Amino acid sequence: MHAIADRKPVMMGYRLSPHLHFCTLGSCSVFLDLDSDRYFLLHKDADARFQRFVSGCADVSDLAWLQSRSIIQAGPADSAERKLQVETPLFSVIENDIQPAPLRLTAKAILYQACAELMLKRRPLAQVFSRIASTSLPARPEELLVAARAAAAFQRAGRFTSGIDKCLVRGIAMKCMLARQGCHVDLIIGVALPFSAHCWVQFGSTVLTDPLDLVTTYKPILVV
């Protein structure tokens, strides 16, 4: 017979493993593991253990189980659900009338997408995100025109490149191209249930890559 676990909360320091990001959808915890480039969900009992950890009520058994699976690790305690610094999307550039992009800028968008695809083949996702991460800066109104031009270029580039399952490639490419122009945007990974994931780019509260009603069906799990 197994001993009954002591349900007294444990005060030792534990934190979510740094390679993991998660968000809660309904009663489910959805994880993104950057080390293995995969998403996963916990089964009901396992998720209950994790939710007790998040709420600060985990016992010794919960912590041992979560630590053995590298979901948490010993160290300075912090909030398990890392605060995502991203504005709620309110507008989409591509749903408004935007000037067609010139051919030269469109060619640049195609080139950046080819480079992004190559980067993803050669480097782990965690390395790619670390490389393209930028300091969080407030969106400046004067940069919106630059961002809108880039959005137009990538929209036109879509006529010459396959957009199927390429949202991450496109997002990384757009973020890198705009960073070279001094325009800082957010690359956002979102998830939904039944499980699906999507990547888009935002300038403040303005979406640059997708219709608004598409991105609002996803909950952000990671912002780069």
DOLO-61198 format. One record per residue (C-alpha): residue number from 1; x negated, y, z; residue in three letters. Coordinates in Angstrom, 1 decimal, decimal comma. Each point is the difference from the previous one (the first is absolute). Layout:
BEGIN
{NUM; {X; Y; Z}; "ALA"}
...
//
This chain:
BEGIN
{1; {0,0; 0,0; 0,0}; "MET"}
{2; {-1,4; 3,4; -0,9}; "HIS"}
{3; {-0,4; 2,6; 2,7}; "ALA"}
{4; {2,4; 2,9; -0,1}; "ILE"}
{5; {-1,8; 3,1; -1,3}; "ALA"}
{6; {-0,4; 2,9; 2,3}; "ASP"}
{7; {2,0; 2,9; -1,6}; "ARG"}
{8; {-1,7; 2,7; 1,9}; "LYS"}
{9; {-1,5; 2,5; -2,5}; "PRO"}
{10; {-3,7; -0,2; -0,4}; "VAL"}
{11; {-1,9; 3,3; 0,4}; "MET"}
{12; {-3,2; -1,0; -1,8}; "MET"}
{13; {-0,9; 2,0; -3,0}; "GLY"}
{14; {1,1; -1,5; -3,3}; "TYR"}
{15; {0,6; 1,6; -3,4}; "ARG"}
{16; {1,3; -0,9; -3,4}; "LEU"}
{17; {-2,9; -1,5; -2,1}; "SER"}
{18; {-1,4; 2,8; -2,2}; "PRO"}
{19; {0,5; -1,9; -3,2}; "HIS"}
{20; {3,7; -0,3; 0,6}; "LEU"}
{21; {2,8; 2,5; -0,7}; "HIS"}
{22; {3,6; -0,6; 0,8}; "PHE"}
{23; {3,5; 1,5; 0,0}; "CYS"}
{24; {3,3; -1,2; 1,4}; "THR"}
{25; {2,9; -0,7; -2,4}; "LEU"}
{26; {3,1; -0,8; 1,8}; "GLY"}
{27; {-1,0; -2,6; 2,5}; "SER"}
{28; {-3,1; -1,2; -2,0}; "CYS"}
{29; {-3,6; 1,1; 0,2}; "SER"}
{30; {-1,7; 0,2; -3,4}; "VAL"}
{31; {-3,8; -0,1; -0,1}; "PHE"}
{32; {-2,6; 1,1; -2,6}; "LEU"}
{33; {-3,3; -1,8; 0,5}; "ASP"}
{34; {-2,7; 2,0; -1,8}; "LEU"}
{35; {-2,7; -2,5; 0,6}; "ASP"}
{36; {1,8; -2,7; -1,9}; "SER"}
{37; {2,0; 2,3; -2,3}; "ASP"}
{38; {3,4; -1,6; 1,0}; "ARG"}
{39; {3,3; 0,8; 1,7}; "TYR"}
{40; {1,6; -2,3; 2,5}; "PHE"}
{41; {2,9; -0,2; 2,5}; "LEU"}
{42; {0,0; -1,8; 3,3}; "LEU"}
{43; {2,6; -2,7; 0,8}; "HIS"}
{44; {2,7; 0,8; 2,5}; "LYS"}
{45; {-1,8; -1,1; 3,2}; "ASP"}
{46; {-3,3; 1,3; -1,1}; "ALA"}
{47; {1,6; 3,4; -0,9}; "ASP"}
{48; {1,5; 0,1; 3,5}; "ALA"}
{49; {-3,5; -0,3; 1,5}; "ARG"}
{50; {-1,2; 2,8; -2,2}; "PHE"}
{51; {3,0; 2,2; 0,8}; "GLN"}
{52; {-0,7; -0,5; 3,7}; "ARG"}
{53; {-3,6; 1,1; -0,6}; "PHE"}
{54; {1,2; 3,1; -1,8}; "VAL"}
{55; {2,4; 0,9; 2,8}; "SER"}
{56; {-2,7; -0,6; 2,6}; "GLY"}
{57; {1,7; -3,1; 1,6}; "CYS"}
{58; {-2,3; -2,8; -1,3}; "ALA"}
{59; {-1,1; -2,6; 2,4}; "ASP"}
{60; {-3,2; -2,1; 0,1}; "VAL"}
{61; {1,5; -2,6; -2,3}; "SER"}
{62; {1,1; 2,6; -2,6}; "ASP"}
{63; {-3,4; 1,7; 0,0}; "LEU"}
{64; {-1,9; -3,3; -0,3}; "ALA"}
{65; {2,2; -1,1; -2,9}; "TRP"}
{66; {-0,3; 3,3; -1,9}; "LEU"}
{67; {-3,8; 0,3; 0,6}; "GLN"}
{68; {-0,6; -3,6; -1,2}; "SER"}
{69; {1,5; 1,0; -3,3}; "ARG"}
{70; {-1,9; 3,2; -0,2}; "SER"}
{71; {3,1; 2,1; 0,1}; "ILE"}
{72; {-1,3; 1,9; 3,0}; "ILE"}
{73; {-3,4; 0,4; 1,6}; "GLN"}
{74; {-1,5; 1,0; 3,3}; "ALA"}
{75; {-1,0; 3,6; 0,3}; "GLY"}
{76; {1,2; 3,4; 0,9}; "PRO"}
{77; {3,8; -0,1; -0,1}; "ALA"}
{78; {1,8; 2,1; -2,6}; "ASP"}
{79; {3,4; 0,2; -1,5}; "SER"}
{80; {0,5; -3,1; -2,1}; "ALA"}
{81; {2,2; 1,9; -2,6}; "GLU"}
{82; {-2,5; 2,5; -1,4}; "ARG"}
{83; {1,6; 3,3; -0,7}; "LYS"}
{84; {0,2; 0,5; -3,8}; "LEU"}
{85; {-0,6; 3,6; -1,0}; "GLN"}
{86; {2,3; 0,3; -3,0}; "VAL"}
{87; {2,9; 2,3; -0,8}; "GLU"}
{88; {3,4; -1,4; -0,8}; "THR"}
{89; {0,4; 0,0; -3,8}; "PRO"}
{90; {2,5; 2,6; -1,1}; "LEU"}
{91; {-0,7; 0,6; -3,7}; "PHE"}
{92; {-1,4; -1,8; -3,0}; "SER"}
{93; {-2,0; 1,8; -2,7}; "VAL"}
{94; {0,9; -2,5; -2,7}; "ILE"}
{95; {3,7; 0,6; 0,5}; "GLU"}
{96; {-0,4; 3,7; -1,0}; "ASN"}
{97; {-0,9; 1,5; -3,3}; "ASP"}
{98; {-3,8; 0,1; -0,1}; "ILE"}
{99; {-2,2; 1,1; -2,9}; "GLN"}
{100; {-1,4; -2,8; -2,1}; "PRO"}
{101; {-3,6; -0,8; 0,9}; "ALA"}
{102; {-2,7; 0,9; -2,5}; "PRO"}
{103; {-1,7; -3,0; -1,7}; "LEU"}
{104; {-3,3; 0,8; 1,7}; "ARG"}
{105; {1,5; -0,2; 3,5}; "LEU"}
{106; {2,0; -3,2; -1,0}; "THR"}
{107; {-3,3; -1,6; -1,2}; "ALA"}
{108; {-1,5; 0,9; 3,4}; "LYS"}
{109; {2,9; -1,7; 1,8}; "ALA"}
{110; {-0,5; -3,2; -2,1}; "ILE"}
{111; {-3,8; 0,1; 0,8}; "LEU"}
{112; {0,6; 0,4; 3,7}; "TYR"}
{113; {2,5; -2,9; 0,0}; "GLN"}
{114; {-2,6; -2,3; -1,7}; "ALA"}
{115; {-2,6; 1,0; 2,6}; "CYS"}
{116; {2,5; -0,6; 2,8}; "ALA"}
{117; {0,8; -3,5; -1,4}; "GLU"}
{118; {-3,7; -0,8; -0,1}; "LEU"}
{119; {-0,5; 1,2; 3,5}; "MET"}
{120; {2,8; -2,2; 1,3}; "LEU"}
{121; {-1,6; -3,0; -1,7}; "LYS"}
{122; {-3,4; 0,6; 1,4}; "ARG"}
{123; {0,7; 1,2; 3,5}; "ARG"}
{124; {2,3; -1,1; 2,9}; "PRO"}
{125; {3,0; 2,1; 0,5}; "LEU"}
{126; {-1,3; 1,3; 3,3}; "ALA"}
{127; {-3,1; 1,3; -1,7}; "GLN"}
{128; {1,9; 1,6; -2,7}; "VAL"}
{129; {2,3; 1,9; 2,4}; "PHE"}
{130; {-3,0; 1,0; 2,1}; "SER"}
{131; {-1,7; 1,4; -3,1}; "ARG"}
{132; {2,9; 2,0; -1,2}; "ILE"}
{133; {1,3; 1,2; 3,4}; "ALA"}
{134; {-0,1; 3,7; 0,5}; "SER"}
{135; {0,4; 2,3; 3,0}; "THR"}
{136; {3,7; 0,8; 0,6}; "SER"}
{137; {0,5; 3,5; -1,1}; "LEU"}
{138; {3,3; 2,0; -0,3}; "PRO"}
{139; {1,3; 0,2; -3,5}; "ALA"}
{140; {-0,6; 3,5; -1,5}; "ARG"}
{141; {2,8; 1,3; -2,2}; "PRO"}
{142; {-2,5; 1,1; -2,7}; "GLU"}
{143; {-1,1; -3,7; -0,4}; "GLU"}
{144; {3,4; -1,1; -1,0}; "LEU"}
{145; {-0,4; 1,1; -3,6}; "LEU"}
{146; {-3,3; -2,1; -0,2}; "VAL"}
{147; {1,8; -3,0; 1,5}; "ALA"}
{148; {3,0; 0,4; -2,4}; "ALA"}
{149; {-2,4; 0,1; -3,0}; "ARG"}
{150; {-1,6; -3,2; 1,2}; "ALA"}
{151; {3,4; -1,6; 0,4}; "ALA"}
{152; {0,9; 0,9; -3,5}; "ALA"}
{153; {-3,3; -1,4; -1,3}; "ALA"}
{154; {0,6; -3,4; 1,8}; "PHE"}
{155; {3,6; -0,1; -1,2}; "GLN"}
{156; {-1,2; 0,5; -3,6}; "ARG"}
{157; {-2,8; -2,5; 0,5}; "ALA"}
{158; {2,6; -2,6; 1,0}; "GLY"}
{159; {0,9; -0,1; -3,7}; "ARG"}
{160; {-3,4; -1,4; -0,8}; "PHE"}
{161; {-0,6; -2,2; 3,0}; "THR"}
{162; {2,0; -2,8; 1,7}; "SER"}
{163; {1,8; 1,3; 3,1}; "GLY"}
{164; {1,0; -3,5; 1,2}; "ILE"}
{165; {-1,4; -0,7; 3,5}; "ASP"}
{166; {-2,4; 3,0; -0,5}; "LYS"}
{167; {1,4; 2,3; 2,6}; "CYS"}
{168; {-3,2; -0,4; 2,2}; "LEU"}
{169; {-2,3; 0,6; -2,9}; "VAL"}
{170; {1,9; 3,1; -1,1}; "ARG"}
{171; {0,1; 1,3; 3,6}; "GLY"}
{172; {-3,7; -0,4; 0,6}; "ILE"}
{173; {-0,8; 1,5; -3,4}; "ALA"}
{174; {2,2; 3,1; 0,6}; "MET"}
{175; {-1,3; 0,6; 3,5}; "LYS"}
{176; {-3,6; -0,2; -1,3}; "CYS"}
{177; {0,6; 2,3; -3,0}; "MET"}
{178; {1,8; 2,6; 2,1}; "LEU"}
{179; {-2,7; -0,2; 2,7}; "ALA"}
{180; {-2,6; 1,0; -2,7}; "ARG"}
{181; {2,1; 3,1; -0,6}; "GLN"}
{182; {0,1; 0,9; 3,7}; "GLY"}
{183; {3,7; -1,1; 0,3}; "CYS"}
{184; {0,6; -2,3; 3,0}; "HIS"}
{185; {3,0; -2,4; -0,2}; "VAL"}
{186; {1,2; -3,0; 1,9}; "ASP"}
{187; {-0,2; -3,5; -1,3}; "LEU"}
{188; {2,9; -1,9; 1,8}; "ILE"}
{189; {0,6; -3,7; 0,3}; "ILE"}
{190; {3,6; -0,9; 0,8}; "GLY"}
{191; {1,9; -3,2; 0,7}; "VAL"}
{192; {3,6; -1,1; 0,0}; "ALA"}
{193; {2,1; -3,2; 0,7}; "LEU"}
{194; {0,6; -2,4; -1,6}; "PRO"}
{195; {-3,7; 0,4; -0,3}; "PHE"}
{196; {-1,4; 2,3; -2,6}; "SER"}
{197; {-2,8; 2,6; 0,0}; "ALA"}
{198; {-0,6; 3,1; -2,0}; "HIS"}
{199; {-2,6; 2,7; -0,2}; "CYS"}
{200; {0,6; 3,7; -0,9}; "TRP"}
{201; {-1,7; 3,4; 0,2}; "VAL"}
{202; {1,3; 3,0; 1,8}; "GLN"}
{203; {-0,9; 3,6; 0,1}; "PHE"}
{204; {1,5; 1,2; 3,3}; "GLY"}
{205; {3,6; -1,0; -0,3}; "SER"}
{206; {-0,1; -0,2; -3,8}; "THR"}
{207; {-0,3; -3,4; -1,7}; "VAL"}
{208; {-2,3; 0,0; -3,0}; "LEU"}
{209; {0,3; -3,5; -1,4}; "THR"}
{210; {3,6; -1,3; 0,4}; "ASP"}
{211; {3,7; 1,0; 0,3}; "PRO"}
{212; {1,0; 1,0; 3,5}; "LEU"}
{213; {2,6; -2,7; 0,4}; "ASP"}
{214; {-2,6; -2,7; -0,7}; "LEU"}
{215; {-2,5; 1,1; 2,7}; "VAL"}
{216; {2,6; 0,7; 2,6}; "THR"}
{217; {0,9; -3,7; 0,0}; "THR"}
{218; {-3,4; -0,8; 1,5}; "TYR"}
{219; {-1,4; 0,7; 3,5}; "LYS"}
{220; {-3,6; 1,2; 0,1}; "PRO"}
{221; {-2,5; -2,5; 1,5}; "ILE"}
{222; {-3,2; 1,7; -1,0}; "LEU"}
{223; {-1,0; 3,5; -1,1}; "VAL"}
{224; {-3,4; 0,6; -1,6}; "VAL"}
//
